[in-house]
């Protein structure tokens, strides 16, 4: 069974840019998008790591990319 849907031109362009190959059907593109959302469940460890990181940010325990680059001798220019 198939169903026709209408989408805005800008959404179609975004779907086109997500194609793995030029003639890939939109069904495959949309299915891949849906599958990626279904597999992105956060574990308890992930949630704990995020909470720790947020607490570090709030407490000012972080370095900017510029500070990191300088410490590592990386030229950002």
Phi and psi in radians as a Rosetta constraint file:
Dihedral C 1 N 2 CA 2 C 2 CIRCULARHARMONIC -2.294 0.35
Dihedral N 2 CA 2 C 2 N 3 CIRCULARHARMONIC 2.684 0.35
Dihedral C 2 N 3 CA 3 C 3 CIRCULARHARMONIC -2.305 0.35
Dihedral N 3 CA 3 C 3 N 4 CIRCULARHARMONIC 2.412 0.35
Dihedral C 3 N 4 CA 4 C 4 CIRCULARHARMONIC -1.592 0.35
Dihedral N 4 CA 4 C 4 N 5 CIRCULARHARMONIC 2.383 0.35
Dihedral C 4 N 5 CA 5 C 5 CIRCULARHARMONIC -2.230 0.35
Dihedral N 5 CA 5 C 5 N 6 CIRCULARHARMONIC 2.725 0.35
Dihedral C 5 N 6 CA 6 C 6 CIRCULARHARMONIC -1.833 0.35
Dihedral N 6 CA 6 C 6 N 7 CIRCULARHARMONIC 2.367 0.35
Dihedral C 6 N 7 CA 7 C 7 CIRCULARHARMONIC -2.318 0.35
Dihedral N 7 CA 7 C 7 N 8 CIRCULARHARMONIC 2.704 0.35
Dihedral C 7 N 8 CA 8 C 8 CIRCULARHARMONIC -1.246 0.35
Dihedral N 8 CA 8 C 8 N 9 CIRCULARHARMONIC 2.705 0.35
Dihedral C 8 N 9 CA 9 C 9 CIRCULARHARMONIC -1.001 0.35
Dihedral N 9 CA 9 C 9 N 10 CIRCULARHARMONIC -0.701 0.35
Dihedral C 9 N 10 CA 10 C 10 CIRCULARHARMONIC -1.156 0.35
Dihedral N 10 CA 10 C 10 N 11 CIRCULARHARMONIC -0.589 0.35
Dihedral C 10 N 11 CA 11 C 11 CIRCULARHARMONIC -1.214 0.35
Dihedral N 11 CA 11 C 11 N 12 CIRCULARHARMONIC -0.696 0.35
Dihedral C 11 N 12 CA 12 C 12 CIRCULARHARMONIC -1.078 0.35
Dihedral N 12 CA 12 C 12 N 13 CIRCULARHARMONIC -0.715 0.35
Dihedral C 12 N 13 CA 13 C 13 CIRCULARHARMONIC -1.099 0.35
Dihedral N 13 CA 13 C 13 N 14 CIRCULARHARMONIC -0.683 0.35
Dihedral C 13 N 14 CA 14 C 14 CIRCULARHARMONIC -1.146 0.35
Dihedral N 14 CA 14 C 14 N 15 CIRCULARHARMONIC -0.736 0.35
Dihedral C 14 N 15 CA 15 C 15 CIRCULARHARMONIC -1.083 0.35
Dihedral N 15 CA 15 C 15 N 16 CIRCULARHARMONIC -0.725 0.35
Dihedral C 15 N 16 CA 16 C 16 CIRCULARHARMONIC -1.030 0.35
Dihedral N 16 CA 16 C 16 N 17 CIRCULARHARMONIC -0.696 0.35
Dihedral C 16 N 17 CA 17 C 17 CIRCULARHARMONIC -1.245 0.35
Dihedral N 17 CA 17 C 17 N 18 CIRCULARHARMONIC -0.306 0.35
Dihedral C 17 N 18 CA 18 C 18 CIRCULARHARMONIC -1.604 0.35
Dihedral N 18 CA 18 C 18 N 19 CIRCULARHARMONIC -0.062 0.35
Dihedral C 18 N 19 CA 19 C 19 CIRCULARHARMONIC -1.155 0.35
Dihedral N 19 CA 19 C 19 N 20 CIRCULARHARMONIC 2.396 0.35
Dihedral C 19 N 20 CA 20 C 20 CIRCULARHARMONIC -1.275 0.35
Dihedral N 20 CA 20 C 20 N 21 CIRCULARHARMONIC -0.479 0.35
Dihedral C 20 N 21 CA 21 C 21 CIRCULARHARMONIC -2.632 0.35
Dihedral N 21 CA 21 C 21 N 22 CIRCULARHARMONIC 2.708 0.35
Dihedral C 21 N 22 CA 22 C 22 CIRCULARHARMONIC -0.928 0.35
Dihedral N 22 CA 22 C 22 N 23 CIRCULARHARMONIC -0.640 0.35
Dihedral C 22 N 23 CA 23 C 23 CIRCULARHARMONIC -1.728 0.35
Dihedral N 23 CA 23 C 23 N 24 CIRCULARHARMONIC 0.248 0.35
Dihedral C 23 N 24 CA 24 C 24 CIRCULARHARMONIC -1.096 0.35
Dihedral N 24 CA 24 C 24 N 25 CIRCULARHARMONIC 2.308 0.35
Dihedral C 24 N 25 CA 25 C 25 CIRCULARHARMONIC -1.210 0.35
Dihedral N 25 CA 25 C 25 N 26 CIRCULARHARMONIC 2.593 0.35
Dihedral C 25 N 26 CA 26 C 26 CIRCULARHARMONIC -1.030 0.35
Dihedral N 26 CA 26 C 26 N 27 CIRCULARHARMONIC -0.548 0.35
Dihedral C 26 N 27 CA 27 C 27 CIRCULARHARMONIC -0.994 0.35
Dihedral N 27 CA 27 C 27 N 28 CIRCULARHARMONIC -0.746 0.35
Dihedral C 27 N 28 CA 28 C 28 CIRCULARHARMONIC -1.180 0.35
Dihedral N 28 CA 28 C 28 N 29 CIRCULARHARMONIC -0.706 0.35
Dihedral C 28 N 29 CA 29 C 29 CIRCULARHARMONIC -1.098 0.35
Dihedral N 29 CA 29 C 29 N 30 CIRCULARHARMONIC -0.856 0.35
Dihedral C 29 N 30 CA 30 C 30 CIRCULARHARMONIC -1.119 0.35
Dihedral N 30 CA 30 C 30 N 31 CIRCULARHARMONIC -0.701 0.35
Dihedral C 30 N 31 CA 31 C 31 CIRCULARHARMONIC -1.074 0.35
Dihedral N 31 CA 31 C 31 N 32 CIRCULARHARMONIC -0.730 0.35
Dihedral C 31 N 32 CA 32 C 32 CIRCULARHARMONIC -1.099 0.35
Dihedral N 32 CA 32 C 32 N 33 CIRCULARHARMONIC -0.701 0.35
Dihedral C 32 N 33 CA 33 C 33 CIRCULARHARMONIC -1.097 0.35
Dihedral N 33 CA 33 C 33 N 34 CIRCULARHARMONIC -0.823 0.35
Dihedral C 33 N 34 CA 34 C 34 CIRCULARHARMONIC -1.082 0.35
Dihedral N 34 CA 34 C 34 N 35 CIRCULARHARMONIC -0.771 0.35
Dihedral C 34 N 35 CA 35 C 35 CIRCULARHARMONIC -1.053 0.35
Dihedral N 35 CA 35 C 35 N 36 CIRCULARHARMONIC -0.657 0.35
Dihedral C 35 N 36 CA 36 C 36 CIRCULARHARMONIC -1.159 0.35
Dihedral N 36 CA 36 C 36 N 37 CIRCULARHARMONIC -0.579 0.35
Dihedral C 36 N 37 CA 37 C 37 CIRCULARHARMONIC -1.279 0.35
Dihedral N 37 CA 37 C 37 N 38 CIRCULARHARMONIC -0.589 0.35
Dihedral C 37 N 38 CA 38 C 38 CIRCULARHARMONIC -1.236 0.35
Dihedral N 38 CA 38 C 38 N 39 CIRCULARHARMONIC -0.447 0.35
Dihedral C 38 N 39 CA 39 C 39 CIRCULARHARMONIC -1.705 0.35
Dihedral N 39 CA 39 C 39 N 40 CIRCULARHARMONIC 0.018 0.35
Dihedral C 39 N 40 CA 40 C 40 CIRCULARHARMONIC -1.709 0.35
Dihedral N 40 CA 40 C 40 N 41 CIRCULARHARMONIC 0.872 0.35
Dihedral C 40 N 41 CA 41 C 41 CIRCULARHARMONIC -1.486 0.35
Dihedral N 41 CA 41 C 41 N 42 CIRCULARHARMONIC 2.386 0.35
Dihedral C 41 N 42 CA 42 C 42 CIRCULARHARMONIC -1.474 0.35
Dihedral N 42 CA 42 C 42 N 43 CIRCULARHARMONIC 2.367 0.35
Dihedral C 42 N 43 CA 43 C 43 CIRCULARHARMONIC -1.452 0.35
Dihedral N 43 CA 43 C 43 N 44 CIRCULARHARMONIC 2.947 0.35
Dihedral C 43 N 44 CA 44 C 44 CIRCULARHARMONIC -1.060 0.35
Dihedral N 44 CA 44 C 44 N 45 CIRCULARHARMONIC -0.632 0.35
Dihedral C 44 N 45 CA 45 C 45 CIRCULARHARMONIC -1.146 0.35
Dihedral N 45 CA 45 C 45 N 46 CIRCULARHARMONIC -0.722 0.35
Dihedral C 45 N 46 CA 46 C 46 CIRCULARHARMONIC -1.033 0.35
Dihedral N 46 CA 46 C 46 N 47 CIRCULARHARMONIC -0.809 0.35
Dihedral C 46 N 47 CA 47 C 47 CIRCULARHARMONIC -1.100 0.35
Dihedral N 47 CA 47 C 47 N 48 CIRCULARHARMONIC -0.734 0.35
Dihedral C 47 N 48 CA 48 C 48 CIRCULARHARMONIC -1.097 0.35
Dihedral N 48 CA 48 C 48 N 49 CIRCULARHARMONIC -0.751 0.35
Dihedral C 48 N 49 CA 49 C 49 CIRCULARHARMONIC -1.094 0.35
Dihedral N 49 CA 49 C 49 N 50 CIRCULARHARMONIC -0.706 0.35
Dihedral C 49 N 50 CA 50 C 50 CIRCULARHARMONIC -1.125 0.35
Dihedral N 50 CA 50 C 50 N 51 CIRCULARHARMONIC -0.777 0.35
Dihedral C 50 N 51 CA 51 C 51 CIRCULARHARMONIC -1.080 0.35
Dihedral N 51 CA 51 C 51 N 52 CIRCULARHARMONIC -0.736 0.35
Dihedral C 51 N 52 CA 52 C 52 CIRCULARHARMONIC -1.074 0.35
Dihedral N 52 CA 52 C 52 N 53 CIRCULARHARMONIC -0.779 0.35
Dihedral C 52 N 53 CA 53 C 53 CIRCULARHARMONIC -1.094 0.35
Dihedral N 53 CA 53 C 53 N 54 CIRCULARHARMONIC -0.744 0.35
Dihedral C 53 N 54 CA 54 C 54 CIRCULARHARMONIC -1.104 0.35
Dihedral N 54 CA 54 C 54 N 55 CIRCULARHARMONIC -0.708 0.35
Dihedral C 54 N 55 CA 55 C 55 CIRCULARHARMONIC -1.119 0.35
Dihedral N 55 CA 55 C 55 N 56 CIRCULARHARMONIC -0.698 0.35
Dihedral C 55 N 56 CA 56 C 56 CIRCULARHARMONIC -1.066 0.35
Dihedral N 56 CA 56 C 56 N 57 CIRCULARHARMONIC -0.772 0.35
Dihedral C 56 N 57 CA 57 C 57 CIRCULARHARMONIC -1.070 0.35
Dihedral N 57 CA 57 C 57 N 58 CIRCULARHARMONIC -0.811 0.35
Dihedral C 57 N 58 CA 58 C 58 CIRCULARHARMONIC -1.098 0.35
Dihedral N 58 CA 58 C 58 N 59 CIRCULARHARMONIC -0.561 0.35
Dihedral C 58 N 59 CA 59 C 59 CIRCULARHARMONIC -1.513 0.35
Dihedral N 59 CA 59 C 59 N 60 CIRCULARHARMONIC -0.016 0.35
Dihedral C 59 N 60 CA 60 C 60 CIRCULARHARMONIC 1.418 0.35
Dihedral N 60 CA 60 C 60 N 61 CIRCULARHARMONIC 0.272 0.35
Dihedral C 60 N 61 CA 61 C 61 CIRCULARHARMONIC -1.589 0.35
Dihedral N 61 CA 61 C 61 N 62 CIRCULARHARMONIC 1.384 0.35
Dihedral C 61 N 62 CA 62 C 62 CIRCULARHARMONIC -2.788 0.35
Dihedral N 62 CA 62 C 62 N 63 CIRCULARHARMONIC 2.876 0.35
Dihedral C 62 N 63 CA 63 C 63 CIRCULARHARMONIC -2.173 0.35
Dihedral N 63 CA 63 C 63 N 64 CIRCULARHARMONIC 2.535 0.35
Dihedral C 63 N 64 CA 64 C 64 CIRCULARHARMONIC -1.301 0.35
Dihedral N 64 CA 64 C 64 N 65 CIRCULARHARMONIC 2.869 0.35
Dihedral C 64 N 65 CA 65 C 65 CIRCULARHARMONIC -1.076 0.35
Dihedral N 65 CA 65 C 65 N 66 CIRCULARHARMONIC -0.596 0.35
Dihedral C 65 N 66 CA 66 C 66 CIRCULARHARMONIC -1.141 0.35
Dihedral N 66 CA 66 C 66 N 67 CIRCULARHARMONIC -0.749 0.35
Dihedral C 66 N 67 CA 67 C 67 CIRCULARHARMONIC -1.113 0.35
Dihedral N 67 CA 67 C 67 N 68 CIRCULARHARMONIC -0.752 0.35
Dihedral C 67 N 68 CA 68 C 68 CIRCULARHARMONIC -1.089 0.35
Dihedral N 68 CA 68 C 68 N 69 CIRCULARHARMONIC -0.814 0.35
Dihedral C 68 N 69 CA 69 C 69 CIRCULARHARMONIC -1.047 0.35
Dihedral N 69 CA 69 C 69 N 70 CIRCULARHARMONIC -0.760 0.35
Dihedral C 69 N 70 CA 70 C 70 CIRCULARHARMONIC -1.090 0.35
Dihedral N 70 CA 70 C 70 N 71 CIRCULARHARMONIC -0.799 0.35
Dihedral C 70 N 71 CA 71 C 71 CIRCULARHARMONIC -1.074 0.35
Dihedral N 71 CA 71 C 71 N 72 CIRCULARHARMONIC -0.600 0.35
Dihedral C 71 N 72 CA 72 C 72 CIRCULARHARMONIC -1.636 0.35
Dihedral N 72 CA 72 C 72 N 73 CIRCULARHARMONIC -0.020 0.35
Dihedral C 72 N 73 CA 73 C 73 CIRCULARHARMONIC 1.268 0.35
Dihedral N 73 CA 73 C 73 N 74 CIRCULARHARMONIC 0.522 0.35
Dihedral C 73 N 74 CA 74 C 74 CIRCULARHARMONIC -1.718 0.35
Dihedral N 74 CA 74 C 74 N 75 CIRCULARHARMONIC 2.303 0.35
Dihedral C 74 N 75 CA 75 C 75 CIRCULARHARMONIC -1.618 0.35
Dihedral N 75 CA 75 C 75 N 76 CIRCULARHARMONIC 2.060 0.35
Dihedral C 75 N 76 CA 76 C 76 CIRCULARHARMONIC -1.528 0.35
Dihedral N 76 CA 76 C 76 N 77 CIRCULARHARMONIC -0.099 0.35
